[in-house]
Amino acid sequence: MGSYATFRVKSSEVENISLHTRFRDSENTYPMKRINKDIYEVTIQMPSTTGLLWYEFTFDYFGQTYTYRTGPDGLGGEGQVDLFGNVPYQITVYDPARKVPDWYKEGVIYQIFPDRFYKGDYEGTYFPKSVLHGNWSDKPHYFRGPDGSIEYWDFYGGNLAGITEKLDYIKNLGATILYLNPIFLAMSNHKYDTADYHRIAPEFGELSDFKKLCEEAKKRGMHVILDGVFNHTGDDSVYFNRYGRFGPGGAYNDENSPFVKWYNFTDYPNVYESWWGIPSMPSMDKNNSSYQHFVYAGDNSVIRKWLRLGADGWRLDVADELTDEFIVGIKSAMQLEKPDSVLIGEVWEDASNKVAYG
């Protein structure tokens, strides 16, 4: 497929204008031809595979070569001329055969933090050192211990039954997709410290509540997307089990545990890699085949199981910290289980090239 680039100049002293491209490991330079007084143009052949095509312009002006790229923020739009260069422009080369489901492409997403959305007809159970607010309008509060860590997590009682009860309200707002922050067993109120990927948090409901939510959403033409936190687990989890809450075993307590190789210990058991250095969230080894099998490769993997139970997609927490292979594996499993499901990745900076925080 051919594409053309144009470059406008305001001075007749500008010479030798060229377009430079980089795609994967290939770099090319295309001299541009003048087509009228101040417009230069060149036609190039676009790559046949997917990826990012980076491009920039160079030109000579009174014997000095300059580069024209994006501004310092690298977000495109009006560029900047300088001697040293900022970030090149970019174009995403995509596969037109890979269709985005209409339900997602044309949908409106409503994000829900389950504990603080609505309390339905369900009495949840809470772990020790949990504080349940008696008033929905209470101000959230971190109950910290002497070392600054969270000693008590506060909850408001929102649950899956409450979301189901409010589906008509959400639909009337114009939303067609529910994106739920984590709903799996975890000690915190935010649930990004997963304790068990196969269990619904008892504060939020039971498996039957999740199934009912998905069924009722489907009746209304709505879809449900789950939050998948696979870069790390909680230290208080079935897999790491630092505090023995889940009985004997676990990576922290048993060097022979099948979960040990899921983590990256540097001095067993107390020194290990964790998300942003937070010890309550030990990081996973995404290259470990056993962990890959558990998350996406197995027939009853986490990814496939919850799609089978009614979910329509996954949002990946800190996708920039997952390997490309891991993400491709998740996507492949989703296509096998539910071809019209969607996969979303969280990247706080530039999601087009999966780069964040350097």
Number of C-alpha atoms within 10 A of each C-alpha: 7 8 9 10 12 15 16 12 14 9 10 9 10 16 15 12 23 21 22 17 19 16 19 10 5 8 12 11 14 15 17 19 16 15 11 9 11 13 14 18 19 17 15 14 9 13 14 10 10 13 16 18 19 17 21 21 23 22 19 15 15 8 10 9 15 17 22 23 24 22 19 13 8 15 14 15 10 9 19 14 16 14 11 8 17 19 19 23 21 21 13 12 15 13 11 8 6 7 9 13 13 9 16 18 10 10 15 16 18 16 14 15 17 25 22 15 18 21 22 18 13 18 15 15 13 17 13 9 13 17 15 13 14 10 8 16 8 9 7 12 11 12 15 12 10 7 7 9 11 14 14 19 21 20 21 22 24 24 29 31 23 23 25 21 16 16 19 15 12 18 18 10 11 13 18 23 22 24 19 20 21 25 28 25 22 27 23 19 21 17 22 23 24 29 24 17 25 14 15 20 26 19 25 28 24 17 16 13 19 23 16 16 22 21 19 17 22 15 9 12 12 23 26 23 24 23 20 26 21 24 21 25 27 25 26 25 25 24 24 27 21 20 14 15 10 15 9 12 20 24 24 23 17 15 14 11 16 14 19 22 17 23 23 16 18 10 8 13 14 10 12 16 18 21 16 9 11 11 15 18 22 26 25 22 21 22 13 13 13 16 21 20 15 15 24 23 21 16 15 14 19 18 25 22 17 20 19 13 15 19 23 26 25 25 20 21 21 19 24 22 18 20 14 13 12 19 18 12 16 22 21 14 20 24 14 12 17 15 13 16 22 19 16 16 18 16 19 13 13 14 13 12 13 17 14 15 8 4
